[in-house]
Amino acid sequence: MRVWCPKECKDKTEFNVWGSKNNYADESSICRAAIHSGVIKDSEGGTFVISYNEDCHEYIGLDQNDVKSKTIVSDDEVKSKGGKVFHTYKVKDNCPNVKYGFASFLEENFTVKLKVPKNK
């Protein structure tokens, strides 16, 4: 699935990230995980791809790209977070100069756009 995130998400620490090395618990903040993995920059935001896989039995936290992720190692904790894992990938548009290429069509029609709530 293609996802778009706005810029300046990394400091939204109320949205947790569990895991690292591109294995994130499915209750992690997608935008912060993308910054953590390096597929987007916090100063720019952007579009990337996520994919889900079944069952990961542990998520190891790591400080990376100015985002601190958390560790989950017990099966009970993993199950409480949904038990599935997602991965983030950079978007590669093979036709960057073609305004209405297939990648542009996908971008305009099938991208989930996530919004970050404003601080109260």
Residue pairs with C-beta under 8 A, 6 or more apart in sequence:
1 49
1 50
1 51
1 112
2 47
2 48
2 49
2 91
2 106
2 107
2 110
2 111
2 112
3 30
3 31
3 34
3 47
3 48
3 49
3 50
3 111
3 112
3 113
3 114
4 45
4 46
4 47
4 111
4 112
4 113
4 114
5 30
5 31
5 34
5 40
5 45
5 46
5 48
5 114
5 116
6 31
6 45
6 114
6 115
6 116
7 42
7 43
7 44
7 45
8 42
8 43
8 45
8 116
9 15
9 29
9 31
9 32
9 35
9 42
9 45
9 116
10 32
10 35
10 42
10 65
10 66
10 67
12 29
12 31
12 32
12 116
15 29
15 31
15 32
16 27
16 28
16 29
16 32
16 70
17 24
17 28
17 29
17 32
17 33
17 36
17 67
17 68
17 69
17 70
18 24
18 25
18 27
18 28
18 59
18 61
18 69
18 70
18 71
18 72
18 81
19 25
19 28
19 33
19 56
19 59
19 60
19 61
19 69
19 70
19 72
19 85
20 36
20 59
20 60
20 61
20 62
20 64
20 69
21 60
21 62
22 37
22 87
22 88
23 56
23 59
23 85
23 87
24 33
24 36
24 37
24 59
24 69
24 85
24 86
24 87
24 88
25 56
25 59
25 72
25 78
25 81
25 82
25 84
25 85
26 52
26 81
26 82
26 83
26 84
26 85
26 86
27 81
27 82
28 69
28 86
30 50
30 86
30 88
30 114
31 40
31 45
31 114
31 116
32 67
33 67
33 69
33 86
33 88
34 40
34 48
34 50
34 88
35 41
35 42
35 65
35 66
35 67
36 62
36 64
36 65
36 67
36 69
37 64
37 65
37 88
38 64
38 65
39 48
39 88
39 89
39 90
40 46
40 47
40 48
42 65
42 66
46 91
47 91
47 107
47 111
48 88
48 89
48 90
48 91
49 88
49 89
49 90
49 91
50 86
50 87
50 88
50 89
51 86
51 87
51 89
52 84
52 85
52 86
53 84
53 85
53 86
53 87
54 83
54 84
54 85
55 83
55 84
55 85
56 78
56 83
56 84
56 85
57 75
57 78
58 71
58 72
58 73
58 78
59 69
59 70
59 71
59 72
59 73
59 78
59 81
59 85
60 71
60 73
61 68
61 69
61 70
61 71
62 68
62 69
63 69
72 78
72 81
91 103
93 101
93 103
93 104
94 101
94 103
95 101
95 102
95 103
95 104
98 104
